Every structure is written in C-alpha cells, then in structure tokens.
Amino acid sequence: MTRLRMGAIALSLALAAAAVPALAQQAAAPKPPQDALTDPALKGPQVIAFIGVKPGDKVADIIGGRFTRALVQAVGPKGKVYAVETAEIAKTHPEAVKAMNAAKEAGAANLEISTTPVNAMDLPKGLDAVFIRQNYHDLYDKFMGPADVPGFNKQVYDALKPGGVYVILDHSAAKGAPMTVTETLHRIDLDRVVADVTKAGFKLEKQSDIFANPNDPRDKMVFDPSIRGKTDQFLLKFRKPK
C-alpha cells in the first residue's frame, strides 16, 4: 500500500498549498499533486471518458485518491462524488482521509467522505458509477479483513441505478495465478475479477488496453523498481442490467 500512502501525501500537500498566499507557496515549493489532473501517466481524460462520467452524475470512488479530483471536476457542482476510504484504510493509512478532507476544504463542495467498514459501506442508492482503482486486489488481503468479496460486489450492485456502471482498474497477474499474489505481488488475475463481478449480476461491457504493457512478465511485485509505474493493467467496465 505504499502507492496509496505516497499518493495521498502528495495530494494533501498540494491541496493545502492551494489555500495559502502565492508567496508562501513559492517559499514552500510543494510538488504538484500526482493525480489524474496533473500526471499524464494516469491518463485521466481517457479514464473519465471510459467510465462515461458526465455533469450531474453521482459517483462512488472506492478508496478515493488519485482520481477523486478528476471525478469531482467531471460531475460538476450539480453532481456528487462519494470518496469511500473504508475503516480499514482509515486505520492503516489515515493520510488518505486527510487528503480527502483537504480536497473538500479546498473547495470540493460536491465531495462526501466516509470511513465505514468495507463490509458495510452504506453506499447511497441510485449511483451512476462506481470506480475502484488498483485496490480491488486488496479486498483479498489480510489488512482489509479480508473483505467479503461477494458481499462487496453486492453492495456495489445494490447501490447502482439500473444501467449504472462498475469500473475496475488493477494490476494484472499472470493468467491462472493463485490468489496469494494479491498479497505478495499486489496483482490479480483478470479472469478472477470478471468471474467475481459477473457472478454478482453485472455484465462485462467493455475492456480498455490503455494501461496494457505486454512487456510486463507479471511475476514481479508492482513496487519492484524494474516495473513500478509500468505494470500491465486492465481496465474493465461492467454494467448493471436495466
């Protein structure tokens, strides 16, 4: 979870800087937030377009972080973004919650933050979209409980309006890899995700290869210096039937 910690800290610093005078910003010289609005590697516009977010939408960003500001911007003042950090994340990575609070204080009035347990997220009903980035695999890890994965997907299904979308971005494991790689490599087999989510009643609608890297052997931990930031990742869009 080092990625989450570093991303949250960077975002928190940048948002805090936005609230102080220009001279103080120059003196502190904080680095820009490494999120979907500022880091081209995250391909924010393409991901937002893939999800299909539009002004006025209600979106849940599960374990919010690097795409939260982009989602807030995309839904506009008449929309709503629910950043769900989960109680487990709040306990192990309190800086993630601080970053979300800083975003709200910096002017994201349409952002709502919650720290409910992963198995009882209490998501609002009638959502247009639910997004989870590089954290679906964590549902299987010890620090997250592990979570009740079928129950988690049912929570998402029940919260979405008919026709709503569930979008998952994660690090790809080798085909047929054991579930232990979620803990050891921070990866998950795409086929396992599809099986999990379709079993909950969703239909797989689309897959994007914008984060694909065929040169990734998928046998190294995602934080390994030789592959960090260049992992093979899948981006999947599931739809709740109307």
Helices and strands as residue ranges (DSSP letters): H 2-17, H 22-28, G 40-42, H 44-51, E 58-62, H 68-75, E 80-84, H 87-92, H 94-105, E 111-114, G 118-120, E 127-133, G 137-140, G 142-144, H 149-159, E 160-171, H 181-184, H 190-199, E 203-208, E 233-239
